[in-house]
Structures are given as structure tokens and as C-alpha cells.
Amino acid sequence: MIQLVRNYMEDILDLILPNVLNDCNGICKCSQCVEDIKAIALNNLQPHYVVTEKGMVYTKVNELVVQFRADVIKEAVRAIDIVSMNPRHVIE
């Protein structure tokens, strides 16, 4: 059985970011800006790599910790601010 190394933090960010973006008015939500936001946030978050099912379960338990979610939201908001001030997308 082939197992892939995965940064579970990407999954968490993918779950949380849409809600954070919905709460932010007046920002660009094009695919380029969203990907830039994700990249910046992930670069500032502690990675949580998992390979086994046991590792995935352990990380999901950590997801329930309030501080864990707060850290992800904080970095998402910070990344939104950075991208909003310096968008890389082409305005047509």
C-alpha cells in the first residue's frame, strides 16, 4: 500500500478559509488571490505532516483545540491583508 506524506494543515486551511473570506468584504476572491492567501498562510503555520490513518486521527483531535483553530484563522486574516495590499492578479 502506497502512502503519501501530507501536510494536514492544508486541509484545515481549506475548511476554514472560505468562512474567513465570506466575513471579509471588499477583497478580491479570484483564484490567484485565494491561492496567494493560502500560500502565505501555510508558510506561517506550523506544518502537521501525516502518513498513517493514526496520524490523521491524532491531527483531527488537535483540530478541536481552540488555540489550533485560532492560529489558522489568525494567519489566514494576516495573509488576506498582505494579498489585499499587494494583489498579483491581472485586472481586466
Beta strands, then each sheet from edge to edge (+ up, - down):
strand 1: 6-7
strand 2: 49-50
sheet 1: 1+ 2-
end
